[in-house]
Amino acid sequence: DELEKLLRQYPDFPSVEIEARVALNMFAALFLRQPFHPQLPRWEERLTTLMDTSSNVNIRFMSGYYLMFYNTLIGNLDKADWVFGVLHRSIRSTNPAELVTSKLLQAYYFWVKGSREESLKAVAAGLEAAGASGIYIWNFRLSSIGAYTSLASGNSAAASQYLEKMALF
């Protein structure tokens, strides 16, 4: 409510970067805490536009993460496909953090789409990139995707290995 008051008083943001950060955080807060809030679709639309036009890779990845997660949960797979396409075109960096994050997003996307083999390839690549770089922030999530993708494929031995990796974190 306070932000809405401020936005009525000051409708223009000082920069696109600040607008993108506000949109990302408002969308994430509403999606995670109040998924039926009447303003959620407005923030989703705003975030979608900003994600597509932002030159900030961190904003793109985090926006894509939440937008893809949200749209797959509500069954809007066309929108999730679009978000994945935008993110996939954004991956040009050899930055280890971006690489690990992109593999997480790929693993999740391919799992949702039922492409188990592609999902497991992305999980393996993400865990390998994390091990090589020392960036382990997404290892638990990557391993969890590996576990349920393996279970869905009928490979309980591989699922157990992923669960063991999860226990390390």
Disulfide bonds with the S-S distance in Angstrom:
none
